[in-house]
Amino acid sequence: MVSVTVKVDYKGKSYQTNVLTDPNANQEQILQQALHQVQKQWSE
């Protein structure tokens, strides 16, 4: 596992999050993980 810092836009705001992912994951998979983390954190 590797830690990747990703900046994503969610509801008009930018968020920076760390993603633990497989070293062989492609950029799209990493971005989807990051967006899912931000959505989970900020949706209620």
C-alpha positions in Angstrom: 0.0 0.0 0.0 1.1 3.5 -0.8 -0.2 6.9 0.5 -1.2 9.4 -2.2 -2.3 12.9 -1.5 -5.2 13.9 -3.8 -7.1 17.2 -4.3 -10.7 16.8 -5.3 -13.6 19.1 -5.9 -16.9 18.4 -4.1 -20.0 20.6 -4.1 -18.0 23.6 -5.4 -15.2 23.3 -2.8 -11.7 21.8 -3.0 -10.6 19.2 -0.5 -7.3 17.5 0.0 -7.3 13.9 1.2 -4.8 11.1 1.6 -5.7 7.8 -0.1 -4.1 4.4 0.8 -4.1 2.4 -2.3 -2.4 -0.4 -4.2 0.8 0.7 -5.9 -0.6 -0.6 -9.3 -3.8 1.4 -9.1 -4.4 3.8 -12.0 -5.1 7.5 -11.6 -8.9 7.0 -12.2 -9.1 4.5 -9.4 -7.2 6.7 -7.0 -9.4 9.7 -7.8 -12.6 7.6 -7.3 -11.3 6.5 -3.9 -10.5 10.1 -2.9 -13.9 11.4 -4.0 -15.7 8.6 -2.1 -13.8 9.5 1.1 -14.7 13.1 0.8 -18.3 12.3 0.0 -18.5 10.0 3.0 -16.9 12.6 5.3 -19.1 15.6 4.3 -22.5 14.0 3.6 -25.0 13.6 6.4 
